[in-house]
Amino acid sequence: MSLLPIVWEWAEFALRWLHVVTAIAWIGSSFYFIALDLGLRPSSDRREGVGGEEWQVHGGGFYFIQKYLVAPARMPEDLIWFKWESYSTWLSGAALMAVVYYMGAELYLIDPNVLDITTPVAIIISIVSLAFGWIAYNTICKLMLGKGDTALMIILYAILVIMAWGYTQVFTGRAAFLHLGAFTATVMSANVFFIIIPNQKVVVKDLREGRTPDPMYGKTAKQRSTHNNYLTLPVIFMMLSNHYPLAFAAEYNWLIAALVFLMGVTIRHFFNTMHKRGGMLWWTWGLTVGLFLVVMWLSTLGIYGQRDMDGEAALGPVAQKFASAEGFDEVYDIVSANCSMCHTAEPYWEGLASPPKGVMLESPHEVANHARDIWLQAGVTHAMPPAGTYMALADEDRAAIRAWFAAAQEG
């Protein structure tokens, strides 16, 4: 057996692990400093330029924190910069995208039924779209400077909705969601690299050279940091979405993505208001649940032949029920011909060292035991088999899978 697929798969795993770890570090520091900034109390040291302060307790110790309106009169010798968490998250994410979606474009990036393009063209579209995101966002922020954050956020949300729709017209549903997350994460990391850190460096330089820093540098950096804070939760959703085909492979997947961004805003608004001691806005959770229910409903639209079914019915304990249901032999033949070359102990598809997600579909027992997964991935949605390959299923095959699952439920 060739070692290359094994090395490649472990490289993907290592990059994914690194990406998750660095993202946790970035998100953690972002959430902490936003909560800290909102929770500061008025200070008695305003003569010294202190805008707020707060006592905190953690890990058995007490901490006294002060925030200066612009900067202290004298710069300390040791100054910690919070930037590498952001840079490492973006760089590891870009590497992971290259390994999974660029090197595996035929499997995961391109769907000829959506747009029949070549791998180089798909990669170019991907890279250009990410660059466009930052350019458009930064330009609008500069044009809207001082004109109100609400109008700015509405415009930015409209751009995200347009990009969500646009990505679903070019890439597979899975890749579209991932790219929307990368689009947003690029904006967030670029905020740190091009605005927040440079502005802080200008302030530090002015202080060290005896000049009074312009407060606008700090205000602009805080605005971009606040934008990042509200975008964080939707980005996490997009990172995890490849596990949920009802989201990325639904007919209205772009609209589902648009509503996810709204849910991220409502959840963060609750916590930000709470940290600011503005009370508990419980209505935001009611709105979030309502949006989530709409997302669930949207995921079912466009599914033909679907019945109301008990989601637990396809689990291992009732595998025999599916094995004996009408249409099983036909479904087993479909799976054997179109799925088992990847979902086997030693996949035949080049680049795969193990079956995707550890699912093997070689025997009738395995097919019956994974009935719900087959129904969801290949019957209800078009998530599997990968689009654009010789394994692609015809609509009649997908209908047969749905009919078999329904027959087992009724039996």
GUZA-757220 format. One record per residue (C-alpha): residue in three letters; x, y, z. Coordinates in pm, 1 decimal, padded with zeros to 6 digits. Layout:
BEGIN
code u v w
ALA X Y Z
...
//
This chain:
BEGIN
code u v w
MET 00000.0 00000.0 00000.0
SER 00135.5 00345.2 -00094.9
LEU 00244.7 00563.5 00195.2
LEU 00153.4 00885.8 00014.6
PRO -00223.5 00872.6 00091.1
ILE -00143.7 00802.5 00456.1
VAL 00101.4 01091.8 00479.0
TRP -00145.2 01320.4 00299.2
GLU -00431.8 01228.2 00528.3
TRP -00220.7 01282.6 00840.8
ALA -00107.6 01617.1 00700.4
GLU -00472.5 01714.1 00664.2
PHE -00542.2 01600.7 01018.7
ALA -00243.2 01795.3 01155.0
LEU -00350.2 02112.5 00974.4
ARG -00707.7 02071.7 01094.5
TRP -00588.7 02022.4 01450.9
LEU -00361.1 02326.4 01427.9
HIS -00642.7 02532.1 01279.4
VAL -00882.2 02439.8 01559.6
VAL -00624.9 02507.1 01833.8
THR -00525.8 02847.3 01696.5
ALA -00891.6 02936.6 01638.2
ILE -00969.2 02857.5 02002.4
ALA -00684.3 03085.8 02110.3
TRP -00803.9 03368.3 01883.4
ILE -01171.4 03337.4 01968.7
GLY -01093.3 03306.8 02339.5
SER -00888.5 03625.3 02350.1
SER -01146.6 03807.6 02136.2
PHE -01436.5 03709.9 02360.5
TYR -01238.7 03792.7 02673.7
PHE -01131.0 04141.8 02568.0
ILE -01474.6 04237.7 02435.4
ALA -01631.0 04125.1 02765.7
LEU -01358.9 04310.8 02958.2
ASP -01401.5 04629.9 02759.3
LEU -01779.5 04629.1 02798.3
GLY -01761.8 04553.2 03170.7
LEU -01519.0 04827.5 03274.3
ARG -01635.2 05057.6 03553.4
PRO -01554.5 05430.1 03578.8
SER -01211.3 05490.7 03729.2
SER -01100.2 05743.8 03985.7
ASP -00777.6 05791.4 03788.7
ARG -00925.7 05986.3 03499.7
ARG -00656.6 06251.7 03549.7
GLU -00408.1 05988.5 03440.6
GLY -00610.0 05903.5 03129.9
VAL -00767.8 05585.4 03269.8
GLY -01105.8 05528.3 03106.1
GLY -01219.2 05229.9 03311.7
GLU -01112.2 04953.6 03545.0
GLU -01225.1 04615.6 03672.0
TRP -01135.6 04363.3 03940.7
GLN -01137.6 04000.4 03832.5
VAL -01073.1 03668.9 04004.5
HIS -00950.2 03353.9 03831.7
GLY -00749.3 03048.7 03923.6
GLY -00720.8 03149.2 04289.4
GLY -00577.4 03494.4 04211.5
PHE -00708.9 03850.5 04196.3
TYR -00640.4 04081.1 03902.4
PHE -00682.3 04458.5 03876.5
ILE -00714.9 04579.2 03517.0
GLN -00719.1 04936.7 03389.0
LYS -00785.1 05062.2 03037.4
TYR -00641.3 05391.2 02914.4
LEU -00851.9 05613.1 02690.1
VAL -00561.1 05647.1 02447.3
ALA -00242.6 05514.6 02609.5
PRO -00038.7 05559.7 02927.5
ALA 00192.4 05857.9 02953.6
ARG 00492.0 05625.5 02961.8
MET 00510.3 05304.2 02766.8
PRO 00598.9 04992.6 02968.2
GLU 00906.0 04790.0 02878.5
ASP 00709.0 04469.0 02822.8
LEU 00405.7 04503.3 02594.1
ILE 00212.7 04194.8 02482.1
TRP 00058.3 04206.6 02134.2
PHE -00240.7 03985.9 02059.7
LYS -00193.7 03913.5 01690.9
TRP -00036.1 03573.4 01630.2
GLU -00354.6 03392.4 01731.4
SER -00529.4 03559.3 01436.6
TYR -00244.7 03514.6 01188.9
SER -00192.6 03147.9 01279.2
THR -00563.9 03074.8 01246.6
TRP -00582.3 03224.1 00898.5
LEU -00259.1 03067.2 00774.4
SER -00351.0 02719.7 00901.5
GLY -00699.6 02757.3 00752.1
ALA -00555.1 02859.5 00415.5
ALA -00322.1 02559.5 00420.9
LEU -00609.4 02328.9 00510.5
MET -00821.6 02467.1 00226.8
ALA -00536.1 02404.5 -00016.8
VAL -00490.7 02046.3 00101.2
VAL -00858.3 01949.8 00111.6
TYR -01035.6 02165.1 -00146.3
TYR -00765.2 02261.9 -00394.3
MET -00582.0 01929.0 -00406.3
GLY -00914.2 01743.7 -00384.1
ALA -01109.3 01978.2 -00610.2
GLU -01269.6 01698.2 -00813.0
LEU -01417.4 01546.1 -00498.9
TYR -01502.8 01844.8 -00281.8
LEU -01484.7 02174.0 -00471.4
ILE -01636.8 02128.9 -00817.2
ASP -01989.5 02016.7 -00896.3
PRO -02056.2 02006.5 -01274.2
ASN -02429.6 02015.4 -01201.3
VAL -02375.4 02358.7 -01043.1
LEU -02102.1 02497.3 -01269.6
ASP -01884.7 02292.0 -01503.7
ILE -01539.7 02444.0 -01455.2
THR -01184.2 02315.0 -01444.9
THR -00979.3 02281.3 -01127.8
PRO -00748.3 02581.4 -01201.8
VAL -01049.3 02804.2 -01270.8
ALA -01219.7 02694.8 -00948.8
ILE -00906.1 02767.7 -00744.2
ILE -00864.5 03110.4 -00904.5
ILE -01228.5 03197.3 -00828.1
SER -01174.7 03085.7 -00470.2
ILE -00864.2 03299.2 -00413.3
VAL -00999.3 03606.5 -00592.8
SER -01326.3 03593.4 -00397.4
LEU -01140.2 03595.5 -00064.6
ALA -00931.9 03895.8 -00170.3
PHE -01245.6 04070.3 -00296.2
GLY -01408.7 04022.9 00044.4
TRP -01144.0 04220.9 00227.1
ILE -01119.4 04494.2 -00038.1
ALA -01496.6 04547.8 -00047.8
TYR -01534.3 04539.5 00330.9
ASN -01242.3 04773.7 00400.3
THR -01353.3 05020.7 00133.8
ILE -01705.9 05037.8 00272.4
CYS -01578.1 05080.4 00629.9
LYS -01364.8 05376.3 00521.4
LEU -01648.0 05534.6 00323.4
MET -01889.9 05488.3 00615.0
LEU -01647.9 05610.9 00883.1
GLY -01836.6 05822.0 01134.8
LYS -02175.8 05762.0 00969.6
GLY -02313.3 05505.8 01216.0
ASP -02239.0 05140.9 01280.8
THR -02595.3 05019.9 01216.2
ALA -02601.2 05125.1 00851.1
LEU -02252.8 04983.9 00805.4
MET -02350.4 04646.5 00950.4
ILE -02659.3 04627.0 00727.6
ILE -02447.7 04687.9 00417.0
LEU -02192.8 04430.2 00526.7
TYR -02466.7 04177.0 00594.3
ALA -02605.3 04234.0 00245.3
ILE -02259.8 04155.9 00103.1
LEU -02244.1 03831.8 00302.5
VAL -02587.5 03725.5 00174.2
ILE -02484.0 03797.6 -00185.2
MET -02162.3 03600.7 -00138.6
ALA -02354.4 03310.5 00016.1
TRP -02576.3 03293.8 -00290.8
GLY -02282.3 03341.7 -00526.0
TYR -02074.0 03062.6 -00376.4
THR -02362.9 02816.5 -00410.0
GLN -02379.3 02901.1 -00782.3
VAL -02014.1 02807.4 -00832.0
PHE -01904.8 02535.0 -00589.2
THR -02045.3 02227.7 -00418.7
GLY -02268.3 02304.9 -00121.1
ARG -01999.0 02186.3 00118.5
ALA -01734.2 02404.9 -00046.2
ALA -01974.1 02701.2 -00062.6
PHE -02024.8 02699.5 00314.0
LEU -01654.1 02654.2 00377.1
HIS -01571.8 02943.6 00144.9
LEU -01825.4 03168.2 00311.8
GLY -01652.2 03094.3 00641.3
ALA -01310.9 03159.1 00483.3
PHE -01444.2 03480.9 00325.4
THR -01552.8 03605.0 00668.8
ALA -01239.7 03481.6 00846.7
THR -01023.1 03661.0 00589.3
VAL -01200.7 03986.1 00667.3
MET -01153.8 03925.9 01040.3
SER -00784.3 03840.3 01019.6
ALA -00716.7 04124.8 00775.2
ASN -00877.9 04359.6 01026.6
VAL -00610.0 04255.3 01273.2
PHE -00321.8 04264.6 01023.3
PHE -00406.4 04583.1 00831.6
ILE -00599.4 04795.4 01082.8
ILE -00589.1 04695.6 01449.2
ILE -00218.3 04617.3 01492.7
PRO -00089.9 04900.0 01265.3
ASN -00310.7 05152.8 01447.5
GLN -00176.6 05037.7 01782.0
LYS 00179.3 05061.9 01651.8
VAL 00117.3 05423.1 01544.7
VAL -00002.6 05505.7 01896.7
VAL 00301.0 05338.1 02052.6
LYS 00538.6 05520.0 01815.7
ASP 00378.8 05858.0 01889.9
LEU 00410.8 05804.0 02262.8
ARG 00772.2 05699.2 02244.0
GLU 00853.4 06005.3 02033.0
GLY 00670.0 06244.9 02264.5
ARG 00361.7 06311.8 02050.6
THR -00001.7 06292.1 02161.0
PRO -00167.9 06003.2 01972.1
ASP -00483.2 06065.8 01772.1
PRO -00775.7 05892.4 01953.8
MET -00920.7 05798.1 01613.8
TYR -00665.4 05518.4 01578.3
GLY -00799.0 05348.8 01889.0
LYS -01163.6 05406.1 01795.4
THR -01115.4 05256.7 01449.2
ALA -00934.3 04954.1 01591.2
LYS -01213.5 04899.9 01843.6
GLN -01477.9 04919.4 01568.3
ARG -01303.8 04649.6 01364.7
SER -01257.1 04437.0 01676.7
THR -01630.2 04463.5 01748.6
HIS -01709.2 04352.6 01392.1
ASN -01485.0 04050.3 01444.3
ASN -01668.2 03969.6 01764.9
TYR -02007.5 03954.1 01594.6
LEU -01875.3 03746.7 01303.5
THR -01709.6 03479.0 01517.2
LEU -02004.6 03244.5 01580.3
PRO -02115.0 03220.1 01214.5
VAL -01755.9 03139.1 01115.5
ILE -01754.0 02850.5 01364.8
PHE -02079.6 02722.8 01214.8
MET -01929.8 02730.7 00865.8
MET -01622.2 02542.7 00989.8
LEU -01843.7 02264.5 01125.6
SER -02103.8 02262.7 00847.9
ASN -01934.9 01991.1 00640.1
HIS -02064.5 01740.5 00895.2
TYR -02429.1 01839.4 00830.6
PRO -02552.0 01789.1 00473.2
LEU -02900.3 01912.0 00564.9
ALA -02736.4 02254.7 00588.0
PHE -02482.7 02268.3 00305.3
ALA -02660.0 02034.9 00057.8
ALA -03010.7 02176.0 00097.6
GLU -03174.4 02350.5 -00196.4
TYR -03181.6 02683.2 -00009.0
ASN -02840.3 02645.1 00150.9
TRP -02744.1 03006.3 00077.3
LEU -03047.7 03130.6 00270.1
ILE -02964.9 02897.8 00559.0
ALA -02615.7 03051.4 00569.2
ALA -02765.2 03402.0 00567.6
LEU -02985.0 03319.4 00867.9
VAL -02689.3 03167.9 01052.2
PHE -02518.9 03508.2 01041.8
LEU -02827.8 03663.1 01200.2
MET -02823.7 03400.2 01474.3
GLY -02461.7 03484.6 01543.7
VAL -02557.7 03849.2 01588.7
THR -02850.0 03777.8 01822.5
ILE -02642.2 03546.6 02044.1
ARG -02347.2 03785.9 02068.3
HIS -02584.4 04077.7 02134.3
PHE -02718.6 03895.9 02439.4
PHE -02372.5 03837.5 02587.2
ASN -02234.0 04177.8 02493.0
THR -02530.7 04351.0 02656.6
MET -02494.8 04134.2 02965.2
HIS -02122.9 04214.3 02996.9
LYS -02207.8 04583.2 02959.6
ARG -02447.4 04539.2 03252.0
GLY -02738.9 04628.3 03029.2
GLY -02954.7 04342.1 03153.3
MET -03045.2 04000.0 03019.8
LEU -03208.8 04036.1 02678.3
TRP -03384.9 03701.1 02678.5
TRP -03583.3 03795.7 02369.0
THR -03264.2 03749.7 02168.5
TRP -03269.8 03377.9 02250.9
GLY -03632.6 03354.7 02144.9
LEU -03541.3 03518.4 01815.0
THR -03243.7 03284.0 01776.1
VAL -03463.9 02977.3 01828.6
GLY -03714.3 03115.9 01577.9
LEU -03439.7 03164.8 01319.4
PHE -03311.1 02813.7 01385.0
LEU -03658.0 02668.2 01329.3
VAL -03676.0 02852.3 00997.7
VAL -03337.6 02702.0 00907.6
MET -03469.6 02354.7 00989.1
TRP -03774.6 02415.7 00771.1
LEU -03565.2 02547.6 00481.8
SER -03350.3 02234.8 00493.5
THR -03656.6 02023.2 00406.6
LEU -03770.6 02224.8 00104.3
GLY -03706.5 02067.8 -00231.9
ILE -03693.9 01714.7 -00090.8
TYR -03930.7 01498.6 -00291.8
GLY -04072.5 01173.9 -00166.4
GLN -03967.2 01235.8 00191.7
ARG -04187.3 01109.5 00474.8
ASP -04201.4 01187.4 00842.9
MET -03965.4 00937.1 00998.6
ASP -03821.0 00851.7 01334.8
GLY -03452.7 00950.5 01314.1
GLU -03355.3 00667.9 01552.3
ALA -03505.0 00395.8 01334.4
ALA -03196.5 00356.2 01114.3
LEU -02951.0 00287.6 01395.4
GLY -02769.8 -00040.9 01452.6
PRO -03028.8 -00212.1 01676.0
VAL -03287.0 -00216.9 01393.8
ALA -03050.8 -00287.6 01104.5
GLN -03237.0 -00608.7 01029.6
LYS -03554.0 -00409.8 00970.0
PHE -03384.4 -00224.8 00687.5
ALA -03214.5 -00535.1 00550.4
SER -03552.5 -00702.9 00509.1
ALA -03740.0 -00398.2 00379.0
GLU -03868.3 -00383.0 00022.9
GLY -03607.3 -00238.9 -00211.6
PHE -03301.7 -00329.4 -00002.1
ASP -03144.0 -00547.9 -00270.2
GLU -03168.6 -00266.0 -00522.9
VAL -03022.3 -00015.9 -00275.4
TYR -02740.1 -00253.4 -00186.3
ASP -02651.3 -00283.4 -00555.0
ILE -02656.4 00097.1 -00587.7
VAL -02430.9 00141.8 -00285.0
SER -02195.3 -00134.9 -00394.9
ALA -02158.2 00018.9 -00740.1
ASN -02125.5 00382.1 -00633.4
CYS -02011.9 00402.7 -00271.0
SER -01811.6 00099.7 -00163.4
MET -01497.8 00190.5 -00360.4
CYS -01439.6 00470.7 -00108.6
HIS -01629.2 00332.2 00191.9
THR -01409.2 00025.1 00224.4
ALA -01116.2 -00078.8 00441.5
GLU -00876.2 00006.5 00158.3
PRO -01038.2 00272.6 -00062.7
TYR -00972.2 00254.7 -00434.3
TRP -01000.9 00630.4 -00485.3
GLU -00658.2 00788.1 -00520.5
GLY -00566.3 01002.0 -00221.6
LEU -00788.7 00822.5 00030.3
ALA -00603.0 00612.0 00286.3
SER -00913.3 00527.8 00489.9
PRO -01290.6 00530.6 00437.2
PRO -01442.9 00880.3 00478.7
LYS -01544.8 00937.2 00841.8
GLY -01465.3 00570.2 00907.8
VAL -01785.9 00447.5 00739.8
MET -01756.5 00116.5 00552.8
LEU -02032.5 -00002.2 00318.0
GLU -01901.0 -00331.5 00185.6
SER -02145.2 -00583.2 00335.2
PRO -02526.6 -00595.3 00346.9
HIS -02504.9 -00563.6 00724.4
GLU -02298.9 -00243.8 00700.6
VAL -02537.7 -00094.5 00446.1
ALA -02837.5 -00175.8 00665.4
ASN -02665.1 -00043.5 00976.6
HIS -02590.3 00287.2 00802.7
ALA -02937.3 00319.4 00654.6
ARG -03005.1 00662.5 00800.0
ASP -02670.1 00798.9 00681.7
ILE -02728.1 00664.4 00329.8
TRP -03078.3 00809.3 00324.8
LEU -02951.2 01150.0 00440.0
GLN -02632.1 01171.3 00235.8
ALA -02749.4 01014.0 -00090.3
GLY -03127.9 01001.6 -00075.0
VAL -03244.7 01328.8 00080.8
THR -02945.4 01537.1 -00028.7
HIS -02684.0 01516.9 -00303.7
ALA -02394.2 01523.7 -00058.3
MET -02274.1 01178.7 -00166.3
PRO -02133.7 01036.1 -00386.5
PRO -01909.2 01333.2 -00476.6
ALA -02041.8 01530.6 -00770.0
GLY -01851.7 01517.3 -01096.2
THR -01719.5 01162.1 -01056.5
TYR -01815.3 00842.1 -01234.9
MET -01985.6 00736.6 -00909.1
ALA -02250.2 01011.8 -00929.5
LEU -02603.5 00881.2 -00867.2
ALA -02894.9 00926.5 -01101.9
ASP -03215.2 01079.5 -00964.5
GLU -03382.6 00737.7 -00998.6
ASP -03121.3 00583.3 -00768.5
ARG -03175.5 00851.7 -00506.4
ALA -03551.0 00797.4 -00530.3
ALA -03495.9 00422.6 -00475.9
ILE -03300.4 00496.8 -00157.9
ARG -03579.4 00718.9 -00027.5
ALA -03844.2 00459.6 -00114.1
TRP -03648.7 00182.8 00062.4
PHE -03608.5 00393.3 00375.7
ALA -03976.8 00481.1 00377.5
ALA -04074.0 00114.4 00330.2
ALA -03863.9 00015.7 00630.8
GLN -04028.7 00285.7 00839.8
GLU -04375.1 00165.5 00744.1
GLY -04292.9 -00203.7 00791.2
//
